[in-house]
């Protein structure tokens, strides 16, 4: 019985040690020590920064997904473009409030550096009668 308790204690301590190491490693790769990139070779620094950067097509896809999760936003006539983390929204929305909703949804996507919101409000054409 005592050996079972000791094994459990050692297992718990090992699990805690692994969790602490994983947290430390995650902090290192997430930019926890920003000055490390300057001391690394250029190849290592470039590869670590590019692994955090997201492709333009990923950003476009994720912005569109954010639109579908945004209540009160009709995104059917919104065109999304991305270039180096800068997202451009063009097209028309039925209501003025949706312009801000679309911009906020795009800004909320991880990897988006800035948003150029060029949306306009769709105007109704009169029947001319």
C-alpha positions as CSV (number, residue, x, y, z in Angstrom):
1,X,0.0,0.0,0.0
2,X,2.8,2.4,0.8
3,X,4.5,1.7,-2.5
4,X,1.3,2.5,-4.3
5,X,1.1,5.9,-2.6
6,X,4.7,6.7,-3.3
7,X,4.2,5.8,-7.0
8,X,1.2,8.1,-7.2
9,X,3.1,10.9,-5.6
10,X,6.0,10.5,-8.0
11,X,3.6,10.3,-10.9
12,X,1.9,13.5,-9.8
13,X,5.3,15.3,-9.4
14,X,6.3,14.2,-12.8
15,X,3.1,15.5,-14.3
16,X,3.6,18.8,-12.6
17,X,7.2,19.0,-13.9
18,X,6.0,18.3,-17.4
19,X,3.3,20.9,-17.2
20,X,5.7,23.5,-16.0
21,X,8.2,22.7,-18.8
22,X,5.5,22.8,-21.4
23,X,4.3,26.2,-20.1
24,X,7.8,27.6,-20.2
25,X,8.4,26.3,-23.7
26,X,5.1,27.8,-24.9
27,X,6.1,31.1,-23.4
28,X,9.4,31.0,-25.3
29,X,7.8,30.2,-28.6
30,X,5.0,32.8,-28.2
31,X,7.5,35.7,-28.0
32,X,7.9,35.6,-24.2
33,X,11.5,36.6,-24.6
34,X,11.5,39.0,-27.5
35,X,15.2,39.8,-27.4
36,X,16.1,36.1,-28.1
37,X,15.5,36.6,-31.8
38,X,18.3,39.2,-32.0
39,X,20.8,36.7,-30.6
40,X,19.8,33.8,-32.8
41,X,21.2,33.2,-36.3
42,X,19.2,35.0,-39.0
43,X,17.8,31.7,-40.3
44,X,16.4,30.6,-37.0
45,X,14.9,34.1,-36.3
46,X,13.3,34.2,-39.7
47,X,11.8,30.7,-39.4
48,X,10.4,31.4,-36.0
49,X,8.7,34.6,-37.1
50,X,7.3,33.1,-40.2
51,X,5.8,30.2,-38.2
52,X,3.8,32.7,-36.3
53,X,2.7,34.6,-39.5
54,X,-0.4,33.4,-41.1
55,X,-0.9,33.2,-44.9
56,X,-3.2,35.6,-46.6
57,X,-5.5,32.8,-47.6
58,X,-5.8,31.7,-44.0
59,X,-6.7,35.2,-42.9
60,X,-9.4,35.6,-45.6
61,X,-10.9,32.2,-44.6
62,X,-10.8,33.1,-40.9
63,X,-12.3,36.6,-41.5
64,X,-15.2,35.0,-43.5
65,X,-15.7,32.5,-40.6
66,X,-15.8,35.4,-38.1
67,X,-18.5,37.1,-40.3
68,X,-20.7,34.0,-40.0
69,X,-20.3,34.1,-36.2
70,X,-21.3,37.8,-36.1
71,X,-24.9,38.4,-35.3
72,X,-26.7,41.1,-37.3
73,X,-24.2,41.0,-40.2
74,X,-25.2,40.1,-43.8
75,X,-21.8,39.3,-45.4
76,X,-23.1,38.0,-48.7
77,X,-21.9,41.1,-50.6
78,X,-18.6,41.6,-48.7
79,X,-15.3,40.9,-50.5
80,X,-12.3,40.1,-48.3
81,X,-8.7,40.5,-49.4
82,X,-5.5,40.1,-47.3
83,X,-2.0,41.1,-48.0
84,X,0.8,40.7,-45.3
85,X,-1.8,40.8,-42.5
86,X,-3.6,43.8,-43.8
87,X,-7.3,42.9,-44.5
88,X,-9.3,45.0,-47.0
89,X,-13.1,44.8,-46.9
90,X,-15.0,46.0,-50.0
91,X,-18.6,45.7,-51.1
92,X,-22.0,46.7,-49.7
93,X,-24.1,46.0,-46.6
94,X,-27.8,46.7,-46.1
95,X,-27.3,48.8,-42.9
96,X,-24.7,51.3,-41.7
97,X,-24.3,49.5,-38.4
98,X,-23.0,46.4,-40.3
99,X,-20.0,48.3,-41.5
100,X,-18.6,48.6,-38.0
101,X,-19.7,45.0,-37.2
102,X,-17.7,43.7,-40.2
103,X,-14.6,45.7,-39.3
104,X,-14.7,44.5,-35.7
105,X,-15.1,40.9,-36.7
106,X,-12.1,41.2,-39.1
107,X,-10.0,42.8,-36.4
108,X,-10.8,40.0,-34.0
109,X,-9.1,37.4,-36.2
110,X,-5.6,36.3,-35.0
111,X,-2.9,37.4,-37.4
112,X,-4.8,40.5,-38.8
113,X,-2.5,43.5,-38.4
114,X,-5.0,46.1,-39.6
115,X,-8.3,46.5,-41.4
116,X,-9.1,48.8,-44.3
117,X,-12.8,49.0,-44.2
118,X,-14.2,50.3,-47.5
119,X,-17.7,49.0,-47.1
120,X,-20.6,51.1,-48.2
121,X,-24.3,51.0,-47.4
122,X,-26.5,49.5,-50.1
123,X,-28.9,52.2,-51.2
124,X,-32.4,51.2,-52.4
125,X,-33.3,52.4,-55.8
126,X,-36.7,53.9,-56.2
127,X,-39.0,52.4,-58.8
128,X,-39.2,55.8,-60.6
129,X,-43.0,56.1,-60.4
